[in-house]
Amino acid sequence: MTVTAMPTLDREALRSCHVDLIKNIDDLSSICAYLYQSNIISAHDKEFLKSFQHPTDAIDQLLMMIPKKGNILNIFISILQQSRGNQEAAKILVQKRLGFAERKEPEQ
């Protein structure tokens, strides 16, 4: 299976709001379940994330994994939007992504 790389703008957007996402993701279990169901993370990845004592450490690791999983930012945002506890994180990421896209548009 070939994985399409995450576009640079998406990686930059995700990285630029890393700390805000850690602070605003409340339902990691739900995110992991959806990512597993979507075949984005493996059972091993899911167990690895569950092994952390502090949820913020697990969220940090998940955010580091996401760019390595391919061109999945739209899926990740959609998953965040499905859980009430993660909607603020989704909003932050969408706004950051739009900001990066606007800055990188070619001038006419």
C-alpha positions as CSV (number, residue, x, y, z in Angstrom):
1,M,0.0,0.0,0.0
2,T,1.4,3.4,-1.0
3,V,0.9,6.3,1.3
4,T,0.6,9.8,-0.1
5,A,2.7,12.2,1.9
6,M,1.0,14.9,3.9
7,P,1.4,18.2,2.0
8,T,3.9,20.6,3.5
9,L,1.2,23.3,4.3
10,D,-0.8,20.7,6.3
11,R,2.3,19.6,8.2
12,E,3.2,23.2,8.9
13,A,-0.4,24.0,10.1
14,L,-0.5,20.9,12.3
15,R,2.9,21.7,13.8
16,S,2.1,25.4,14.4
17,C,-0.8,24.6,16.7
18,H,0.7,21.6,18.4
19,V,0.5,23.0,21.9
20,D,-3.0,24.4,21.4
21,L,-4.2,21.0,20.2
22,I,-2.6,19.3,23.2
23,K,-4.5,21.7,25.4
24,N,-7.8,21.4,23.6
25,I,-8.1,17.7,22.8
26,D,-10.3,16.1,25.5
27,D,-11.3,12.8,24.0
28,L,-8.2,10.9,22.9
29,S,-9.9,7.5,23.2
30,S,-12.5,8.5,20.6
31,I,-9.9,9.8,18.2
32,C,-7.9,6.6,18.5
33,A,-11.0,4.5,17.8
34,Y,-11.9,6.5,14.7
35,L,-8.3,6.5,13.4
36,Y,-8.1,2.7,14.0
37,Q,-11.4,2.2,12.2
38,S,-10.2,4.3,9.3
39,N,-7.0,2.1,9.1
40,I,-4.8,5.1,9.9
41,I,-3.3,3.8,13.1
42,S,-2.6,0.1,13.9
43,A,-3.6,-1.8,17.0
44,H,0.1,-1.4,18.1
45,D,-0.2,2.4,17.7
46,K,-3.4,2.4,19.7
47,E,-1.8,0.3,22.5
48,F,1.3,2.5,22.5
49,L,-0.8,5.7,22.9
50,K,-2.8,4.0,25.8
51,S,0.5,3.2,27.6
52,F,1.1,6.8,28.6
53,Q,0.2,7.8,32.1
54,H,-0.7,11.4,31.2
55,P,-3.2,12.0,28.4
56,T,-1.2,15.1,27.2
57,D,1.8,12.9,26.6
58,A,-0.3,10.5,24.5
59,I,-1.8,13.4,22.5
60,D,1.7,14.8,21.9
61,Q,2.8,11.5,20.5
62,L,-0.4,11.1,18.3
63,L,0.2,14.6,16.9
64,M,3.8,13.5,16.0
65,M,2.4,10.4,14.3
66,I,-0.2,12.1,12.2
67,P,2.1,13.6,9.5
68,K,3.8,10.2,9.1
69,K,0.5,8.6,8.3
70,G,0.0,10.3,4.9
71,N,-2.3,12.9,3.5
72,I,-4.9,12.5,6.3
73,L,-5.4,16.0,7.7
74,N,-9.0,16.2,6.4
75,I,-9.8,12.9,8.0
76,F,-8.2,14.0,11.3
77,I,-10.1,17.2,11.3
78,S,-13.4,15.4,10.6
79,I,-12.7,13.0,13.5
80,L,-12.0,15.9,15.8
81,Q,-15.3,17.5,14.7
82,Q,-17.3,14.4,15.6
83,S,-16.6,14.6,19.3
84,R,-17.9,17.5,21.4
85,G,-14.8,17.4,23.5
86,N,-12.6,17.9,20.5
87,Q,-14.5,20.5,18.5
88,E,-12.4,23.4,19.8
89,A,-9.2,21.6,18.7
90,A,-10.8,21.1,15.2
91,K,-11.6,24.8,15.0
92,I,-8.1,25.8,15.9
93,L,-6.6,23.4,13.3
94,V,-9.0,24.5,10.5
95,Q,-8.3,28.2,11.2
96,K,-4.5,27.6,11.2
97,R,-4.7,25.6,8.0
98,L,-6.7,28.3,6.3
99,G,-4.2,30.9,7.5
100,F,-1.3,29.0,6.0
101,A,-3.1,28.4,2.7
102,E,-3.9,32.2,2.4
103,R,-0.3,33.1,3.1
104,K,1.1,30.6,0.6
105,E,-1.3,31.4,-2.4
106,P,0.7,32.7,-5.4
107,E,0.3,36.4,-6.1
108,Q,-1.5,37.4,-9.2
